[in-house]
Amino acid sequence: MTDPDDNRGNLMRFATVGVEFILTFALPMVGGLLLDFRLGTIPGFTLLGGAAGFALGLYRLIRQARTNRGGDGDGQDAGGH
């Protein structure tokens, strides 16, 4: 039988990662949208901000998954190479 406290901890960890991904994706996109409105270049900077935010969010998500798996998340093996 599983411990309810352990399930609650997993739920909070996954919720935190999800919220972090959404914010990392949304903030550059909103910044691009505001810049587009100011410069009249819709949708250029919105798309650029969305793509950059998605890439950054995905990078952070992968690093978090590696850290949770037991690695140090820096992409290096145990030998330091």
Secondary structure, 3 states (H helix, E strand, C coil): CCCHHHHHHHHHHHHHHHHHHHHHHHHHHHHHHHHHHHHCCCCHHHHHHHHHHHHHHHHHHHHHHHHHHCCCCCCCCCCCC
